[in-house]
């Protein structure tokens, strides 16, 4: 059984196989938990949502450190 790993989300896959469940999970994540942000991001950088809900542009290394904290 595959469950959504996002806080306070009770979504659970109902599918005949693990592969089908993973496809459902991918669709669920994209439809429910992903937000498209249109902005110019320099090469080698990513956008990360900080604890206060704001988007911050940082290098990939900085993003890894941020998520590790």
Secondary structure as UniProt FT lines:
FT   TURN            7..8
FT   HELIX           18..28
FT   HELIX           29..33
FT   TURN            43..44
FT   STRAND          45..49
FT   TURN            51..52
FT   STRAND          55..59
FT   HELIX           60..68
//
